[in-house]
Amino acid sequence: MMKKRLNALEVALENEHREREFYIENARRTKNPLGKAMFKQIAEDELEHYERLKELHKQWKKDEKWPDTVQLAVNKSPVRDLFKKTAGGKGDLPPGDDDDLKAIRTAIDFEAKGIQHYADLRDGSSDTQERNFFDLLSTMEREHLLSLKDSEEFLTDPVSWYRRTESPGLDGA
């Protein structure tokens, strides 16, 4: 069981590293300020995940058990707030291009797989701390996924995105 868990952590480390590189490259490439800000923030989040997983892997391998000293909390990702702040109310953002949309759709796939991978690790554990840690990582990946889906909608149907996010209400007039 220990070897299986370590292998799963190694897969997670590899994925976090690869995804971070993908986000950094797309932050450099895109001309869209929304895409640039979002890709940079997710890259920072992925680095934090990577560092936590690396620490966990090192300690778990050494002690052959879930370590008592691994910090379970990770910073809450501000990526959804960043998206709303950058895009909200600004009709003058340059449109995304096909490469932006392709990158976002690739990232959506990454994040969906990450959610499932961390959920599987969570569900395969009987240790409460371990379950909580992987549940937290799964939740963070879900936040990324939702932000990316917001971005996809913004690029493909900005009118609907603005209608949904501006929360229009009836004022009785």
N, C-alpha and C positions, 0 to 999 in steps of 0.2 A: 504493500500500500504506500509506503514511504517513497519508493522509487517512482511510482505512478504520480504522486503528488509533486515530486520534484520535477519530473518531466513536464507536467502541466504548467508549473511555474516557469520553466525554461521556454516553453511555447509562448507564454504570456509576455515574458521579457523580450523575446524576439519580435513579437507582434507590436509591442509598445514602441520599441526602437524603430522598426520599419515604418510604422504609422507616423511617428514624430518626424522622420526624415521626409515623408510624403507631404505633411502639412507645412514644413519649413520651405520645401521646394515650391509649393503652390502659393505660399505667402509671397515669395520672391517674384513669382511669375505673373500673378494677377495684377491688373491695373485697377481693379475695383476696390475702393477703400473698405467696403464691407467685407469682401472676401479676404483681403489682406489682414484685417483686424481679427476676423474669425479664425483663419488658419493659424495666425501667430498665437492666439490664445489657446487653441486646442493643442498646438505643439508644446506649449508650456505645461498644460495639464498632463499630456502624455509623458513628459519628462518627469514630472512628479510621480506619476504612476510607476514609471520605470525604476526610479530611485527607491521607492518603497518596496517594490517587488525584488529588486536586487538585494536589498538589506535582508528581506525575509528569506530569500533563497540561501544567502550566505549563512545566516544563523540556523536555518532549518537543516541545512546539510551538515553543519558542524554538530549540532545538538541532537539531530535525528528526532526532533519533535517540534511542535509549534512553539516558537520563541515567546518568552514572556515580555520581552523588551521592544517588540516591534510596535511602532506607532500605528494605531489602527485608523486614525483620522487622516484624511487628506483634505486639502483646501477645496471648498465648494467652487466649482467652476463658474466664473462670471460670464461665460460665453453667450448664454441666452440674453442676459441683460445688455451685454455688449452689442449684440445683434440689434436689439430694439433701439438702443441709444444711437447706433450708427445709421440705421435705416429709417427709424421712426421719424416721420414728418419731413423727410428730405426727398423731394421729388427730383432732385438734381444729381443723384448718384449716377455714375456712368453704368450703362448696362453691362451685365456679365456677358462673356462670350461662350462659345461652345466648349472651350477648354475649361472654363470655370464650372460649367454645368457638369461636364464629364468628371472633373475632380470631385465635385460635391457628391455625385452619384457613386463614385468609387469609395469615397469616405463613408457614405451611408452604409455601404456593404461592410467595410472594416468595422464600423461601430456596432452594427447588428451582430456580427460574428463575435466581437468582444463581449457584448452583453451576454450572449449565450455561453461563451467560454467561462466567464466569471460566475454565471449562474450555475453552470455545471460543477465548477469547483466548490461553490457554496453548498450545493445540494449533495455533493459527495462527501461532505465532512460532518463529523459528529461533534467537533470542537466548536463551542459557541463563539470564541474570539475569531477563529478562522472563518466561520460562516459569516460573521458580521463584517470582516474585512473584505471578503469577496463580494458580499452583497453591496457594500459601499462602492467598490470598483464597478460593479455592474450598473449601479445607479448613475455613477458618473458617466459611463459610456452612453447610457440612455439620454442623459442631458446633451451630450455631444450629438447624438443621433437626432434628437428633436430640433436642435439648432440648425443642423445641416438640412433637415427637411424644411424648416422655415426658409432657409437660404434658397433651397431648390424652388419652393413656391414663389419666393420673391423674384427669382430670375425668370421663371416660366410664366407667372401670372401675377404681376405686381399689383394690379387693380384688386384682385381678390385678397392678396396679402394685406394691403392697406385697409380694405374693408373689414377684414377679420381682426386686425391688430388695433385699429383705431376705436373699436367698440362703439359704433354709433348708437345713439339712444333716441328715443322719442322725447321731444321737449314740449309736446302739446300744442305747438304752434301750427 
